[in-house]
């Protein structure tokens, strides 16, 4: 019996579509407001404006690099699917070349590298469900489960025992 499972965090939609535009719009508005004042508000002056511009650019690059490529990854009926909320692809075990996780970023994105490019590219990134992790350098158990899925396509590692 196959177990349907969401590998992606339920917050994926928020991190992909809600937070980036809000961050960029609010920070852009504040930078615009600061830069068009003849006397910047507060005791910090023009240095504060430059620091805020830098913070806005760094934050925006972070969102563009880590949030926009996020996909929703699910196991349904023994098949692995990736979705960008507008389209969906099936990932066969033989398509998976490698599974890695970036443990140094708060989102802890997991990347599935495919043998050949797909509609979403050759690297599919998703954010696993949030866990309280004291040993942050340890990979999420989902990484090993996906590797097992890729190694043993005939054996379903998620089958109910």
C-alpha positions as CSV (number, residue, x, y, z in Angstrom):
1,X,0.0,0.0,0.0
2,X,1.4,3.4,-1.0
3,X,1.5,6.3,1.4
4,X,0.8,9.7,-0.1
5,X,3.2,12.3,1.4
6,X,4.2,15.9,1.1
7,X,8.0,16.3,1.2
8,X,7.7,20.1,1.0
9,X,6.9,22.4,3.8
10,X,3.4,23.8,4.0
11,X,5.0,27.3,4.1
12,X,6.4,26.8,0.5
13,X,3.7,28.9,-1.1
14,X,4.4,31.8,1.4
15,X,8.1,31.7,0.9
16,X,7.8,31.5,-2.9
17,X,4.9,34.0,-3.6
18,X,4.1,36.1,-0.6
19,X,7.3,37.1,1.3
20,X,9.5,38.1,-1.7
21,X,7.1,40.6,-3.2
22,X,6.3,42.1,0.2
23,X,9.9,42.4,1.1
24,X,11.0,43.9,-2.2
25,X,8.0,46.3,-2.3
26,X,8.3,47.5,1.3
27,X,12.1,47.9,1.3
28,X,11.9,49.6,-2.2
29,X,9.3,52.0,-0.9
30,X,11.4,52.8,2.1
31,X,14.6,53.3,0.0
32,X,12.6,55.5,-2.4
33,X,11.2,57.5,0.5
34,X,14.6,57.9,2.2
35,X,16.4,58.8,-1.0
36,X,13.9,61.6,-1.9
37,X,14.0,63.3,1.4
38,X,16.4,66.3,1.5
39,X,17.2,65.6,5.1
40,X,17.0,61.9,6.0
41,X,15.0,61.1,9.1
42,X,16.9,60.2,12.2
43,X,20.4,60.8,13.5
44,X,22.2,58.5,11.0
45,X,21.9,60.5,7.8
46,X,23.1,59.3,4.4
47,X,25.0,56.4,5.8
48,X,21.8,54.9,7.0
49,X,20.3,55.3,3.6
50,X,23.2,53.5,2.0
51,X,23.1,50.7,4.6
52,X,19.4,50.3,4.0
53,X,19.9,50.1,0.2
54,X,22.5,47.4,0.7
55,X,20.2,45.5,3.1
56,X,17.4,45.7,0.5
57,X,19.6,44.5,-2.3
58,X,21.1,41.6,-0.2
59,X,17.6,40.6,1.0
60,X,16.2,40.7,-2.5
61,X,19.0,38.6,-4.0
62,X,18.5,36.1,-1.2
63,X,14.8,35.8,-2.0
64,X,15.4,35.6,-5.7
65,X,18.1,32.9,-5.2
66,X,16.5,30.7,-2.6
67,X,12.7,31.4,-2.6
68,X,11.6,31.7,-6.2
69,X,13.0,28.3,-7.4
70,X,11.2,26.4,-4.6
71,X,8.9,23.6,-5.8
72,X,6.3,21.5,-4.0
73,X,7.4,17.9,-4.0
74,X,4.9,15.1,-3.2
75,X,4.8,11.3,-3.3
76,X,1.4,10.1,-4.7
77,X,0.6,6.5,-5.5
78,X,4.2,5.5,-5.4
79,X,5.2,8.3,-7.9
80,X,7.2,11.4,-7.1
81,X,5.9,14.7,-8.4
82,X,7.3,18.3,-8.4
83,X,5.1,21.3,-8.9
84,X,5.7,25.1,-9.3
85,X,2.0,25.6,-8.6
86,X,1.4,26.2,-12.4
87,X,2.6,23.0,-13.8
88,X,3.7,19.6,-12.5
89,X,6.2,16.9,-13.6
90,X,6.7,13.3,-12.5
91,X,10.1,12.3,-11.4
92,X,11.0,8.7,-11.9
93,X,13.6,7.1,-9.7
94,X,15.9,6.6,-12.7
95,X,15.7,10.4,-13.4
96,X,17.4,11.2,-10.1
97,X,21.2,11.7,-10.2
98,X,21.7,13.0,-6.7
99,X,19.9,14.5,-3.7
100,X,21.6,17.1,-1.5
101,X,20.7,19.6,1.2
102,X,22.1,23.1,2.0
103,X,22.1,22.9,5.8
104,X,23.7,26.4,6.1
105,X,20.6,28.3,5.0
106,X,17.7,28.7,7.3
107,X,15.2,27.3,4.8
108,X,17.5,24.2,4.5
109,X,16.6,23.6,0.9
110,X,16.9,20.1,-0.6
111,X,18.0,19.9,-4.2
112,X,17.2,16.9,-6.4
113,X,19.6,16.9,-9.3
114,X,18.2,15.2,-12.4
115,X,20.2,13.2,-15.0
116,X,18.5,15.3,-17.8
117,X,16.9,18.7,-17.7
118,X,13.1,18.8,-17.0
119,X,10.5,21.5,-17.5
120,X,11.8,23.1,-14.3
121,X,15.5,22.6,-15.0
122,X,18.0,20.0,-14.0
123,X,18.0,21.1,-10.3
124,X,14.8,20.9,-8.4
125,X,14.8,22.7,-5.0
126,X,12.2,22.4,-2.3
127,X,11.9,23.4,1.4
128,X,11.4,20.4,3.8
129,X,8.9,20.8,6.7
130,X,10.4,22.8,9.5
131,X,11.9,20.9,12.4
132,X,13.6,21.9,15.6
133,X,17.2,20.9,14.9
134,X,19.9,21.3,17.4
135,X,22.6,19.8,15.2
136,X,21.9,22.0,12.2
137,X,24.7,20.4,10.2
138,X,22.8,17.1,10.0
139,X,20.8,16.4,6.9
140,X,17.0,16.0,7.0
141,X,15.9,12.4,6.9
142,X,14.0,13.2,3.7
143,X,17.3,13.4,1.9
144,X,18.1,9.7,2.6
145,X,14.5,8.7,1.8
146,X,14.8,10.3,-1.6
147,X,18.2,8.7,-2.2
148,X,16.7,5.3,-1.3
149,X,13.8,6.0,-3.7
150,X,16.4,6.7,-6.5
151,X,18.5,3.6,-5.7
152,X,15.7,1.1,-5.4
153,X,12.9,1.9,-7.9
154,X,11.3,-1.5,-7.5
155,X,11.2,-1.2,-3.7
156,X,8.9,1.5,-2.3
157,X,10.6,2.9,0.9
158,X,7.3,4.5,2.0
159,X,5.2,1.4,1.9
160,X,3.3,0.7,5.1
161,X,4.7,-2.3,6.9
